[in-house]
Amino acid sequence: MRSKILIVDDEPNIVLSLEFLMQQSGYDVAIARDGAQALQQMAAFQPDLVLLDVMLPMINGFEVCQQIRENPAWNAVKIVMLSAKGRESEVSKGLALGADAYVTKPFSTKELVGQVAGLLAGGA
């Protein structure tokens, strides 16, 4: 069974490139363009991993991360936060809220694919 990845970002170019990259890597992909849609997709799509932008309309990525972690049904879901906000305090906040990784934009697509594969294989 293929792993499922939910991409949560409001920037169309980033969504397109991440969707292509993840599909090429063999994952099933769903898209959410804001925080509220992300939480709806969590229930409907039941992803194994979420690529979560921090700056989102409606509900920001930090709040989405926190709500995912507060739901016991989603304990096993891995979260990779993606953000242009790379200050230490923002990285620490993301990890403290339960993100498994925090990747700052711009990022290496090869490294992101490797990180996703590692997390889905049970690594950190």
Backbone as XML, in Angstrom:
<?xml version="1.0"?>
<chain id="A" units="angstrom">
  <residue number="1" name="MET">
    <atom name="N" x="0.841" y="-1.188" z="0.000"/>
    <atom name="CA" x="0.000" y="0.000" z="0.000"/>
    <atom name="C" x="0.884" y="1.249" z="0.000"/>
  </residue>
  <residue number="2" name="ARG">
    <atom name="N" x="0.538" y="2.168" z="-0.872"/>
    <atom name="CA" x="1.332" y="3.389" z="-0.991"/>
    <atom name="C" x="1.049" y="4.328" z="0.170"/>
  </residue>
  <residue number="3" name="SER">
    <atom name="N" x="2.082" y="5.002" z="0.621"/>
    <atom name="CA" x="1.913" y="6.007" z="1.673"/>
    <atom name="C" x="1.190" y="7.211" z="1.112"/>
  </residue>
  <residue number="4" name="LYS">
    <atom name="N" x="0.435" y="7.894" z="1.998"/>
    <atom name="CA" x="-0.346" y="9.050" z="1.584"/>
    <atom name="C" x="0.238" y="10.325" z="2.198"/>
  </residue>
  <residue number="5" name="ILE">
    <atom name="N" x="0.371" y="11.338" z="1.356"/>
    <atom name="CA" x="0.935" y="12.611" z="1.790"/>
    <atom name="C" x="-0.066" y="13.731" z="1.519"/>
  </residue>
  <residue number="6" name="LEU">
    <atom name="N" x="-0.311" y="14.517" z="2.551"/>
    <atom name="CA" x="-1.163" y="15.699" z="2.416"/>
    <atom name="C" x="-0.255" y="16.920" z="2.307"/>
  </residue>
  <residue number="7" name="ILE">
    <atom name="N" x="-0.392" y="17.645" z="1.205"/>
    <atom name="CA" x="0.375" y="18.872" z="1.000"/>
    <atom name="C" x="-0.519" y="20.052" z="1.362"/>
  </residue>
  <residue number="8" name="VAL">
    <atom name="N" x="-0.075" y="20.857" z="2.315"/>
    <atom name="CA" x="-0.861" y="22.002" z="2.773"/>
    <atom name="C" x="-0.062" y="23.274" z="2.503"/>
  </residue>
  <residue number="9" name="ASP">
    <atom name="N" x="-0.453" y="24.008" z="1.486"/>
    <atom name="CA" x="0.235" y="25.239" z="1.117"/>
    <atom name="C" x="-0.709" y="26.074" z="0.269"/>
  </residue>
  <residue number="10" name="ASP">
    <atom name="N" x="-0.616" y="27.384" z="0.398"/>
    <atom name="CA" x="-1.496" y="28.262" z="-0.387"/>
    <atom name="C" x="-0.809" y="28.844" z="-1.609"/>
  </residue>
  <residue number="11" name="GLU">
    <atom name="N" x="0.457" y="28.504" z="-1.822"/>
    <atom name="CA" x="1.202" y="29.017" z="-2.976"/>
    <atom name="C" x="1.126" y="27.999" z="-4.116"/>
  </residue>
  <residue number="12" name="PRO">
    <atom name="N" x="0.390" y="28.321" z="-5.209"/>
    <atom name="CA" x="0.156" y="27.341" z="-6.284"/>
    <atom name="C" x="1.432" y="26.727" z="-6.863"/>
  </residue>
  <residue number="13" name="ASN">
    <atom name="N" x="2.488" y="27.524" z="-7.049"/>
    <atom name="CA" x="3.719" y="26.976" z="-7.632"/>
    <atom name="C" x="4.382" y="25.956" z="-6.715"/>
  </residue>
  <residue number="14" name="ILE">
    <atom name="N" x="4.337" y="26.199" z="-5.432"/>
    <atom name="CA" x="4.924" y="25.253" z="-4.478"/>
    <atom name="C" x="4.092" y="23.980" z="-4.441"/>
  </residue>
  <residue number="15" name="VAL">
    <atom name="N" x="2.756" y="24.139" z="-4.445"/>
    <atom name="CA" x="1.876" y="22.966" z="-4.438"/>
    <atom name="C" x="2.144" y="22.101" z="-5.671"/>
  </residue>
  <residue number="16" name="LEU">
    <atom name="N" x="2.226" y="22.745" z="-6.836"/>
    <atom name="CA" x="2.465" y="21.987" z="-8.070"/>
    <atom name="C" x="3.777" y="21.216" z="-8.008"/>
  </residue>
  <residue number="17" name="SER">
    <atom name="N" x="4.838" y="21.882" z="-7.580"/>
    <atom name="CA" x="6.137" y="21.200" z="-7.556"/>
    <atom name="C" x="6.181" y="20.091" z="-6.501"/>
  </residue>
  <residue number="18" name="LEU">
    <atom name="N" x="5.587" y="20.339" z="-5.340"/>
    <atom name="CA" x="5.577" y="19.296" z="-4.305"/>
    <atom name="C" x="4.706" y="18.111" z="-4.723"/>
  </residue>
  <residue number="19" name="GLU">
    <atom name="N" x="3.563" y="18.418" z="-5.345"/>
    <atom name="CA" x="2.677" y="17.345" z="-5.803"/>
    <atom name="C" x="3.408" y="16.461" z="-6.816"/>
  </residue>
  <residue number="20" name="PHE">
    <atom name="N" x="4.066" y="17.083" z="-7.783"/>
    <atom name="CA" x="4.816" y="16.335" z="-8.798"/>
    <atom name="C" x="5.918" y="15.500" z="-8.142"/>
  </residue>
  <residue number="21" name="LEU">
    <atom name="N" x="6.666" y="16.133" z="-7.267"/>
    <atom name="CA" x="7.790" y="15.473" z="-6.593"/>
    <atom name="C" x="7.334" y="14.254" z="-5.786"/>
  </residue>
  <residue number="22" name="MET">
    <atom name="N" x="6.262" y="14.407" z="-5.039"/>
    <atom name="CA" x="5.788" y="13.306" z="-4.193"/>
    <atom name="C" x="5.164" y="12.189" z="-5.030"/>
  </residue>
  <residue number="23" name="GLN">
    <atom name="N" x="4.438" y="12.556" z="-6.073"/>
    <atom name="CA" x="3.868" y="11.526" z="-6.943"/>
    <atom name="C" x="4.974" y="10.756" z="-7.665"/>
  </residue>
  <residue number="24" name="GLN">
    <atom name="N" x="6.005" y="11.454" z="-8.113"/>
    <atom name="CA" x="7.137" y="10.798" z="-8.760"/>
    <atom name="C" x="7.860" y="9.860" z="-7.797"/>
  </residue>
  <residue number="25" name="SER">
    <atom name="N" x="7.767" y="10.156" z="-6.510"/>
    <atom name="CA" x="8.422" y="9.326" z="-5.499"/>
    <atom name="C" x="7.533" y="8.165" z="-5.071"/>
  </residue>
  <residue number="26" name="GLY">
    <atom name="N" x="6.327" y="8.079" z="-5.671"/>
    <atom name="CA" x="5.469" y="6.924" z="-5.422"/>
    <atom name="C" x="4.418" y="7.082" z="-4.346"/>
  </residue>
  <residue number="27" name="TYR">
    <atom name="N" x="4.119" y="8.302" z="-3.954"/>
    <atom name="CA" x="3.130" y="8.522" z="-2.902"/>
    <atom name="C" x="1.791" y="8.960" z="-3.484"/>
  </residue>
  <residue number="28" name="ASP">
    <atom name="N" x="0.715" y="8.621" z="-2.781"/>
    <atom name="CA" x="-0.591" y="9.183" z="-3.089"/>
    <atom name="C" x="-0.642" y="10.565" z="-2.445"/>
  </residue>
  <residue number="29" name="VAL">
    <atom name="N" x="-1.201" y="11.533" z="-3.154"/>
    <atom name="CA" x="-1.137" y="12.921" z="-2.701"/>
    <atom name="C" x="-2.525" y="13.553" z="-2.673"/>
  </residue>
  <residue number="30" name="ALA">
    <atom name="N" x="-2.771" y="14.339" z="-1.633"/>
    <atom name="CA" x="-3.949" y="15.204" z="-1.573"/>
    <atom name="C" x="-3.461" y="16.614" z="-1.262"/>
  </residue>
  <residue number="31" name="ILE">
    <atom name="N" x="-4.295" y="17.590" z="-1.604"/>
    <atom name="CA" x="-3.904" y="18.999" z="-1.448"/>
    <atom name="C" x="-4.905" y="19.721" z="-0.553"/>
  </residue>
  <residue number="32" name="ALA">
    <atom name="N" x="-4.391" y="20.615" z="0.274"/>
    <atom name="CA" x="-5.227" y="21.557" z="1.021"/>
    <atom name="C" x="-4.591" y="22.931" z="0.871"/>
  </residue>
  <residue number="33" name="ARG">
    <atom name="N" x="-5.415" y="23.941" z="0.672"/>
    <atom name="CA" x="-4.869" y="25.282" z="0.407"/>
    <atom name="C" x="-4.998" y="26.249" z="1.583"/>
  </residue>
  <residue number="34" name="ASP">
    <atom name="N" x="-5.612" y="25.806" z="2.674"/>
    <atom name="CA" x="-5.649" y="26.616" z="3.888"/>
    <atom name="C" x="-5.763" y="25.680" z="5.099"/>
  </residue>
  <residue number="35" name="GLY">
    <atom name="N" x="-5.671" y="26.276" z="6.279"/>
    <atom name="CA" x="-5.655" y="25.465" z="7.493"/>
    <atom name="C" x="-6.945" y="24.709" z="7.739"/>
  </residue>
  <residue number="36" name="ALA">
    <atom name="N" x="-8.078" y="25.336" z="7.461"/>
    <atom name="CA" x="-9.367" y="24.672" z="7.680"/>
    <atom name="C" x="-9.511" y="23.474" z="6.742"/>
  </residue>
  <residue number="37" name="GLN">
    <atom name="N" x="-9.113" y="23.670" z="5.489"/>
    <atom name="CA" x="-9.173" y="22.582" z="4.518"/>
    <atom name="C" x="-8.215" y="21.452" z="4.916"/>
  </residue>
  <residue number="38" name="ALA">
    <atom name="N" x="-7.078" y="21.813" z="5.509"/>
    <atom name="CA" x="-6.111" y="20.802" z="5.955"/>
    <atom name="C" x="-6.738" y="19.875" z="6.990"/>
  </residue>
  <residue number="39" name="LEU">
    <atom name="N" x="-7.462" y="20.450" z="7.937"/>
    <atom name="CA" x="-8.069" y="19.624" z="8.984"/>
    <atom name="C" x="-9.190" y="18.751" z="8.408"/>
  </residue>
  <residue number="40" name="GLN">
    <atom name="N" x="-9.918" y="19.271" z="7.422"/>
    <atom name="CA" x="-10.938" y="18.455" z="6.751"/>
    <atom name="C" x="-10.281" y="17.288" z="6.005"/>
  </residue>
  <residue number="41" name="GLN">
    <atom name="N" x="-9.157" y="17.564" z="5.335"/>
    <atom name="CA" x="-8.451" y="16.522" z="4.587"/>
    <atom name="C" x="-7.814" y="15.485" z="5.513"/>
  </residue>
  <residue number="42" name="MET">
    <atom name="N" x="-7.438" y="15.903" z="6.716"/>
    <atom name="CA" x="-6.889" y="14.942" z="7.681"/>
    <atom name="C" x="-7.905" y="13.832" z="7.931"/>
  </residue>
  <residue number="43" name="ALA">
    <atom name="N" x="-9.163" y="14.206" z="8.102"/>
    <atom name="CA" x="-10.206" y="13.222" z="8.378"/>
    <atom name="C" x="-10.573" y="12.431" z="7.122"/>
  </residue>
  <residue number="44" name="ALA">
    <atom name="N" x="-10.664" y="13.112" z="5.990"/>
    <atom name="CA" x="-11.134" y="12.459" z="4.764"/>
    <atom name="C" x="-10.052" y="11.604" z="4.094"/>
  </residue>
  <residue number="45" name="PHE">
    <atom name="N" x="-8.828" y="12.099" z="4.038"/>
    <atom name="CA" x="-7.746" y="11.450" z="3.284"/>
    <atom name="C" x="-6.903" y="10.523" z="4.153"/>
  </residue>
  <residue number="46" name="GLN">
    <atom name="N" x="-6.846" y="10.805" z="5.450"/>
    <atom name="CA" x="-6.071" y="10.027" z="6.420"/>
    <atom name="C" x="-4.627" y="9.830" z="5.945"/>
  </residue>
  <residue number="47" name="PRO">
    <atom name="N" x="-3.878" y="10.923" z="5.870"/>
    <atom name="CA" x="-2.496" y="10.834" z="5.371"/>
    <atom name="C" x="-1.546" y="10.177" z="6.373"/>
  </residue>
  <residue number="48" name="ASP">
    <atom name="N" x="-0.438" y="9.686" z="5.851"/>
    <atom name="CA" x="0.634" y="9.162" z="6.703"/>
    <atom name="C" x="1.596" y="10.275" z="7.082"/>
  </residue>
  <residue number="49" name="LEU">
    <atom name="N" x="1.659" y="11.305" z="6.233"/>
    <atom name="CA" x="2.579" y="12.421" z="6.463"/>
    <atom name="C" x="1.965" y="13.700" z="5.902"/>
  </residue>
  <residue number="50" name="VAL">
    <atom name="N" x="2.218" y="14.817" z="6.580"/>
    <atom name="CA" x="1.710" y="16.114" z="6.148"/>
    <atom name="C" x="2.892" y="17.041" z="5.893"/>
  </residue>
  <residue number="51" name="LEU">
    <atom name="N" x="2.918" y="17.636" z="4.694"/>
    <atom name="CA" x="3.866" y="18.708" z="4.401"/>
    <atom name="C" x="3.092" y="19.995" z="4.648"/>
  </residue>
  <residue number="52" name="LEU">
    <atom name="N" x="3.430" y="20.689" z="5.716"/>
    <atom name="CA" x="2.584" y="21.764" z="6.241"/>
    <atom name="C" x="3.288" y="23.109" z="6.226"/>
  </residue>
  <residue number="53" name="ASP">
    <atom name="N" x="2.765" y="24.015" z="5.418"/>
    <atom name="CA" x="3.288" y="25.383" z="5.399"/>
    <atom name="C" x="2.876" y="26.083" z="6.696"/>
  </residue>
  <residue number="54" name="VAL">
    <atom name="N" x="3.673" y="27.015" z="7.148"/>
    <atom name="CA" x="3.342" y="27.743" z="8.379"/>
    <atom name="C" x="2.371" y="28.889" z="8.100"/>
  </residue>
  <residue number="55" name="MET">
    <atom name="N" x="2.637" y="29.654" z="7.054"/>
    <atom name="CA" x="1.804" y="30.826" z="6.779"/>
    <atom name="C" x="0.650" y="30.436" z="5.857"/>
  </residue>
  <residue number="56" name="LEU">
    <atom name="N" x="-0.514" y="30.193" z="6.469"/>
    <atom name="CA" x="-1.697" y="29.742" z="5.735"/>
    <atom name="C" x="-2.873" y="30.650" z="6.035"/>
  </residue>
  <residue number="57" name="PRO">
    <atom name="N" x="-3.806" y="30.772" z="5.089"/>
    <atom name="CA" x="-5.053" y="31.491" z="5.384"/>
    <atom name="C" x="-5.923" y="30.676" z="6.358"/>
  </residue>
  <residue number="58" name="MET">
    <atom name="N" x="-6.829" y="31.356" z="7.018"/>
    <atom name="CA" x="-7.811" y="30.762" z="7.927"/>
    <atom name="C" x="-7.175" y="30.308" z="9.250"/>
  </residue>
  <residue number="59" name="ILE">
    <atom name="N" x="-6.451" y="29.229" z="9.235"/>
    <atom name="CA" x="-5.778" y="28.701" z="10.429"/>
    <atom name="C" x="-4.313" y="28.500" z="10.053"/>
  </residue>
  <residue number="60" name="ASN">
    <atom name="N" x="-3.371" y="29.104" z="10.810"/>
    <atom name="CA" x="-1.966" y="28.985" z="10.406"/>
    <atom name="C" x="-1.410" y="27.587" z="10.697"/>
  </residue>
  <residue number="61" name="GLY">
    <atom name="N" x="-0.248" y="27.315" z="10.113"/>
    <atom name="CA" x="0.338" y="25.987" z="10.212"/>
    <atom name="C" x="0.664" y="25.556" z="11.635"/>
  </residue>
  <residue number="62" name="PHE">
    <atom name="N" x="1.055" y="26.496" z="12.491"/>
    <atom name="CA" x="1.332" y="26.141" z="13.887"/>
    <atom name="C" x="0.060" y="25.614" z="14.561"/>
  </residue>
  <residue number="63" name="GLU">
    <atom name="N" x="-1.063" y="26.290" z="14.303"/>
    <atom name="CA" x="-2.332" y="25.853" z="14.903"/>
    <atom name="C" x="-2.797" y="24.518" z="14.323"/>
  </residue>
  <residue number="64" name="VAL">
    <atom name="N" x="-2.599" y="24.338" z="13.020"/>
    <atom name="CA" x="-2.966" y="23.057" z="12.396"/>
    <atom name="C" x="-2.135" y="21.938" z="13.016"/>
  </residue>
  <residue number="65" name="CYS">
    <atom name="N" x="-0.837" y="22.169" z="13.172"/>
    <atom name="CA" x="0.059" y="21.176" z="13.776"/>
    <atom name="C" x="-0.429" y="20.814" z="15.180"/>
  </residue>
  <residue number="66" name="GLN">
    <atom name="N" x="-0.762" y="21.827" z="15.951"/>
    <atom name="CA" x="-1.227" y="21.598" z="17.313"/>
    <atom name="C" x="-2.532" y="20.791" z="17.327"/>
  </residue>
  <residue number="67" name="GLN">
    <atom name="N" x="-3.455" y="21.124" z="16.440"/>
    <atom name="CA" x="-4.736" y="20.404" z="16.403"/>
    <atom name="C" x="-4.551" y="18.952" z="15.953"/>
  </residue>
  <residue number="68" name="ILE">
    <atom name="N" x="-3.618" y="18.725" z="15.042"/>
    <atom name="CA" x="-3.331" y="17.340" z="14.631"/>
    <atom name="C" x="-2.803" y="16.556" z="15.825"/>
  </residue>
  <residue number="69" name="ARG">
    <atom name="N" x="-1.874" y="17.159" z="16.559"/>
    <atom name="CA" x="-1.270" y="16.454" z="17.699"/>
    <atom name="C" x="-2.245" y="16.258" z="18.854"/>
  </residue>
  <residue number="70" name="GLU">
    <atom name="N" x="-3.280" y="17.086" z="18.953"/>
    <atom name="CA" x="-4.261" y="16.937" z="20.029"/>
    <atom name="C" x="-5.277" y="15.833" z="19.736"/>
  </residue>
  <residue number="71" name="ASN">
    <atom name="N" x="-5.298" y="15.324" z="18.497"/>
    <atom name="CA" x="-6.248" y="14.276" z="18.130"/>
    <atom name="C" x="-5.549" y="12.915" z="18.201"/>
  </residue>
  <residue number="72" name="PRO">
    <atom name="N" x="-5.917" y="12.062" z="19.145"/>
    <atom name="CA" x="-5.242" y="10.760" z="19.300"/>
    <atom name="C" x="-5.296" y="9.896" z="18.041"/>
  </residue>
  <residue number="73" name="ALA">
    <atom name="N" x="-6.312" y="10.078" z="17.224"/>
    <atom name="CA" x="-6.440" y="9.280" z="15.996"/>
    <atom name="C" x="-5.320" y="9.588" z="15.006"/>
  </residue>
  <residue number="74" name="TRP">
    <atom name="N" x="-4.669" y="10.714" z="15.170"/>
    <atom name="CA" x="-3.618" y="11.127" z="14.232"/>
    <atom name="C" x="-2.223" y="11.072" z="14.859"/>
  </residue>
  <residue number="75" name="ASN">
    <atom name="N" x="-2.058" y="10.294" z="15.930"/>
    <atom name="CA" x="-0.765" y="10.201" z="16.617"/>
    <atom name="C" x="0.364" y="9.729" z="15.712"/>
  </residue>
  <residue number="76" name="ALA">
    <atom name="N" x="0.060" y="8.831" z="14.790"/>
    <atom name="CA" x="1.106" y="8.242" z="13.957"/>
    <atom name="C" x="1.447" y="9.093" z="12.734"/>
  </residue>
  <residue number="77" name="VAL">
    <atom name="N" x="0.673" y="10.129" z="12.491"/>
    <atom name="CA" x="0.910" y="10.969" z="11.312"/>
    <atom name="C" x="2.178" y="11.806" z="11.518"/>
  </residue>
  <residue number="78" name="LYS">
    <atom name="N" x="3.068" y="11.745" z="10.548"/>
    <atom name="CA" x="4.291" y="12.552" z="10.590"/>
    <atom name="C" x="3.988" y="13.939" z="10.032"/>
  </residue>
  <residue number="79" name="ILE">
    <atom name="N" x="4.619" y="14.946" z="10.613"/>
    <atom name="CA" x="4.416" y="16.328" z="10.162"/>
    <atom name="C" x="5.760" y="16.955" z="9.835"/>
  </residue>
  <residue number="80" name="VAL">
    <atom name="N" x="5.872" y="17.459" z="8.604"/>
    <atom name="CA" x="7.048" y="18.224" z="8.188"/>
    <atom name="C" x="6.569" y="19.642" z="7.927"/>
  </residue>
  <residue number="81" name="MET">
    <atom name="N" x="7.016" y="20.567" z="8.746"/>
    <atom name="CA" x="6.643" y="21.964" z="8.538"/>
    <atom name="C" x="7.590" y="22.573" z="7.506"/>
  </residue>
  <residue number="82" name="LEU">
    <atom name="N" x="7.007" y="23.333" z="6.582"/>
    <atom name="CA" x="7.772" y="24.014" z="5.540"/>
    <atom name="C" x="7.529" y="25.498" z="5.700"/>
  </residue>
  <residue number="83" name="SER">
    <atom name="N" x="8.601" y="26.283" z="5.771"/>
    <atom name="CA" x="8.377" y="27.707" z="5.980"/>
    <atom name="C" x="9.569" y="28.546" z="5.551"/>
  </residue>
  <residue number="84" name="ALA">
    <atom name="N" x="9.252" y="29.765" z="5.129"/>
    <atom name="CA" x="10.305" y="30.750" z="4.893"/>
    <atom name="C" x="10.752" y="31.345" z="6.224"/>
  </residue>
  <residue number="85" name="LYS">
    <atom name="N" x="9.969" y="31.103" z="7.275"/>
    <atom name="CA" x="10.300" y="31.602" z="8.612"/>
    <atom name="C" x="11.302" y="30.640" z="9.245"/>
  </residue>
  <residue number="86" name="GLY">
    <atom name="N" x="12.564" y="31.037" z="9.224"/>
    <atom name="CA" x="13.597" y="30.129" z="9.683"/>
    <atom name="C" x="14.302" y="30.542" z="10.953"/>
  </residue>
  <residue number="87" name="ARG">
    <atom name="N" x="13.720" y="31.505" z="11.679"/>
    <atom name="CA" x="14.366" y="31.903" z="12.939"/>
    <atom name="C" x="14.281" y="30.764" z="13.940"/>
  </residue>
  <residue number="88" name="GLU">
    <atom name="N" x="15.255" y="30.730" z="14.839"/>
    <atom name="CA" x="15.334" y="29.664" z="15.825"/>
    <atom name="C" x="14.045" y="29.550" z="16.630"/>
  </residue>
  <residue number="89" name="SER">
    <atom name="N" x="13.447" y="30.687" z="16.990"/>
    <atom name="CA" x="12.217" y="30.644" z="17.793"/>
    <atom name="C" x="11.069" y="29.997" z="17.019"/>
  </residue>
  <residue number="90" name="GLU">
    <atom name="N" x="11.014" y="30.220" z="15.704"/>
    <atom name="CA" x="9.942" y="29.620" z="14.904"/>
    <atom name="C" x="10.169" y="28.120" z="14.713"/>
  </residue>
  <residue number="91" name="VAL">
    <atom name="N" x="11.417" y="27.737" z="14.483"/>
    <atom name="CA" x="11.738" y="26.312" z="14.360"/>
    <atom name="C" x="11.414" y="25.600" z="15.673"/>
  </residue>
  <residue number="92" name="SER">
    <atom name="N" x="11.828" y="26.208" z="16.788"/>
    <atom name="CA" x="11.568" y="25.613" z="18.104"/>
    <atom name="C" x="10.076" y="25.487" z="18.367"/>
  </residue>
  <residue number="93" name="LYS">
    <atom name="N" x="9.311" y="26.518" z="17.978"/>
    <atom name="CA" x="7.858" y="26.482" z="18.184"/>
    <atom name="C" x="7.234" y="25.333" z="17.394"/>
  </residue>
  <residue number="94" name="GLY">
    <atom name="N" x="7.629" y="25.183" z="16.131"/>
    <atom name="CA" x="7.095" y="24.104" z="15.306"/>
    <atom name="C" x="7.392" y="22.732" z="15.888"/>
  </residue>
  <residue number="95" name="LEU">
    <atom name="N" x="8.626" y="22.539" z="16.324"/>
    <atom name="CA" x="9.008" y="21.243" z="16.890"/>
    <atom name="C" x="8.315" y="21.008" z="18.234"/>
  </residue>
  <residue number="96" name="ALA">
    <atom name="N" x="8.159" y="22.075" z="19.027"/>
    <atom name="CA" x="7.489" y="21.952" z="20.324"/>
    <atom name="C" x="6.008" y="21.601" z="20.161"/>
  </residue>
  <residue number="97" name="LEU">
    <atom name="N" x="5.404" y="22.057" z="19.070"/>
    <atom name="CA" x="3.994" y="21.756" z="18.819"/>
    <atom name="C" x="3.794" y="20.341" z="18.264"/>
  </residue>
  <residue number="98" name="GLY">
    <atom name="N" x="4.898" y="19.666" z="17.959"/>
    <atom name="CA" x="4.773" y="18.271" z="17.544"/>
    <atom name="C" x="5.217" y="17.959" z="16.130"/>
  </residue>
  <residue number="99" name="ALA">
    <atom name="N" x="5.767" y="18.936" z="15.423"/>
    <atom name="CA" x="6.283" y="18.635" z="14.083"/>
    <atom name="C" x="7.464" y="17.670" z="14.204"/>
  </residue>
  <residue number="100" name="ASP">
    <atom name="N" x="7.576" y="16.748" z="13.271"/>
    <atom name="CA" x="8.688" y="15.804" z="13.263"/>
    <atom name="C" x="9.923" y="16.412" z="12.611"/>
  </residue>
  <residue number="101" name="ALA">
    <atom name="N" x="9.699" y="17.395" z="11.764"/>
    <atom name="CA" x="10.808" y="18.092" z="11.103"/>
    <atom name="C" x="10.342" y="19.492" z="10.721"/>
  </residue>
  <residue number="102" name="TYR">
    <atom name="N" x="11.310" y="20.399" z="10.592"/>
    <atom name="CA" x="11.014" y="21.777" z="10.204"/>
    <atom name="C" x="12.010" y="22.134" z="9.115"/>
  </residue>
  <residue number="103" name="VAL">
    <atom name="N" x="11.511" y="22.376" z="7.918"/>
    <atom name="CA" x="12.365" y="22.638" z="6.764"/>
    <atom name="C" x="12.142" y="24.070" z="6.316"/>
  </residue>
  <residue number="104" name="THR">
    <atom name="N" x="13.225" y="24.830" z="6.175"/>
    <atom name="CA" x="13.085" y="26.221" z="5.748"/>
    <atom name="C" x="13.196" y="26.323" z="4.229"/>
  </residue>
  <residue number="105" name="LYS">
    <atom name="N" x="12.362" y="27.214" z="3.670"/>
    <atom name="CA" x="12.363" y="27.494" z="2.232"/>
    <atom name="C" x="13.436" y="28.536" z="1.930"/>
  </residue>
  <residue number="106" name="PRO">
    <atom name="N" x="14.116" y="28.477" z="0.820"/>
    <atom name="CA" x="14.036" y="27.413" z="-0.173"/>
    <atom name="C" x="14.746" y="26.163" z="0.334"/>
  </residue>
  <residue number="107" name="PHE">
    <atom name="N" x="14.305" y="25.013" z="-0.147"/>
    <atom name="CA" x="14.881" y="23.750" z="0.316"/>
    <atom name="C" x="15.288" y="22.911" z="-0.889"/>
  </residue>
  <residue number="108" name="SER">
    <atom name="N" x="16.152" y="21.962" z="-0.632"/>
    <atom name="CA" x="16.586" y="21.022" z="-1.662"/>
    <atom name="C" x="15.490" y="19.970" z="-1.816"/>
  </residue>
  <residue number="109" name="THR">
    <atom name="N" x="14.975" y="19.808" z="-3.038"/>
    <atom name="CA" x="13.931" y="18.814" z="-3.244"/>
    <atom name="C" x="14.455" y="17.405" z="-2.962"/>
  </residue>
  <residue number="110" name="LYS">
    <atom name="N" x="15.689" y="17.156" z="-3.304"/>
    <atom name="CA" x="16.284" y="15.833" z="-3.052"/>
    <atom name="C" x="16.325" y="15.550" z="-1.548"/>
  </residue>
  <residue number="111" name="GLU">
    <atom name="N" x="16.737" y="16.551" z="-0.778"/>
    <atom name="CA" x="16.796" y="16.370" z="0.677"/>
    <atom name="C" x="15.399" y="16.195" z="1.267"/>
  </residue>
  <residue number="112" name="LEU">
    <atom name="N" x="14.409" y="16.936" z="0.740"/>
    <atom name="CA" x="13.044" y="16.802" z="1.245"/>
    <atom name="C" x="12.502" y="15.400" z="0.965"/>
  </residue>
  <residue number="113" name="VAL">
    <atom name="N" x="12.717" y="14.899" z="-0.239"/>
    <atom name="CA" x="12.267" y="13.547" z="-0.575"/>
    <atom name="C" x="12.931" y="12.531" z="0.358"/>
  </residue>
  <residue number="114" name="GLY">
    <atom name="N" x="14.207" y="12.710" z="0.618"/>
    <atom name="CA" x="14.923" y="11.817" z="1.528"/>
    <atom name="C" x="14.387" y="11.883" z="2.941"/>
  </residue>
  <residue number="115" name="GLN">
    <atom name="N" x="14.063" y="13.088" z="3.378"/>
    <atom name="CA" x="13.528" y="13.265" z="4.720"/>
    <atom name="C" x="12.142" y="12.625" z="4.842"/>
  </residue>
  <residue number="116" name="VAL">
    <atom name="N" x="11.310" y="12.816" z="3.827"/>
    <atom name="CA" x="9.974" y="12.212" z="3.822"/>
    <atom name="C" x="10.097" y="10.682" z="3.862"/>
  </residue>
  <residue number="117" name="ALA">
    <atom name="N" x="10.958" y="10.136" z="3.026"/>
    <atom name="CA" x="11.143" y="8.682" z="2.993"/>
    <atom name="C" x="11.634" y="8.170" z="4.347"/>
  </residue>
  <residue number="118" name="GLY">
    <atom name="N" x="12.551" y="8.896" z="4.959"/>
    <atom name="CA" x="13.076" y="8.497" z="6.268"/>
    <atom name="C" x="12.012" y="8.508" z="7.348"/>
  </residue>
  <residue number="119" name="LEU">
    <atom name="N" x="11.200" y="9.548" z="7.359"/>
    <atom name="CA" x="10.132" y="9.640" z="8.364"/>
    <atom name="C" x="9.104" y="8.530" z="8.165"/>
  </residue>
  <residue number="120" name="LEU">
    <atom name="N" x="8.738" y="8.261" z="6.918"/>
    <atom name="CA" x="7.744" y="7.221" z="6.655"/>
    <atom name="C" x="8.290" y="5.827" z="6.955"/>
  </residue>
  <residue number="121" name="ALA">
    <atom name="N" x="9.610" y="5.688" z="6.911"/>
    <atom name="CA" x="10.237" y="4.400" z="7.241"/>
    <atom name="C" x="10.420" y="4.234" z="8.745"/>
  </residue>
  <residue number="122" name="GLY">
    <atom name="N" x="10.053" y="5.266" z="9.493"/>
    <atom name="CA" x="10.147" y="5.159" z="10.947"/>
    <atom name="C" x="11.320" y="5.881" z="11.543"/>
  </residue>
  <residue number="123" name="GLY">
    <atom name="N" x="12.089" y="6.574" z="10.719"/>
    <atom name="CA" x="13.222" y="7.326" z="11.229"/>
    <atom name="C" x="12.820" y="8.729" z="11.615"/>
  </residue>
  <residue number="124" name="ALA">
    <atom name="N" x="13.793" y="9.519" z="11.999"/>
    <atom name="CA" x="13.517" y="10.903" z="12.369"/>
    <atom name="C" x="14.129" y="11.858" z="11.389"/>
  </residue>
</chain>
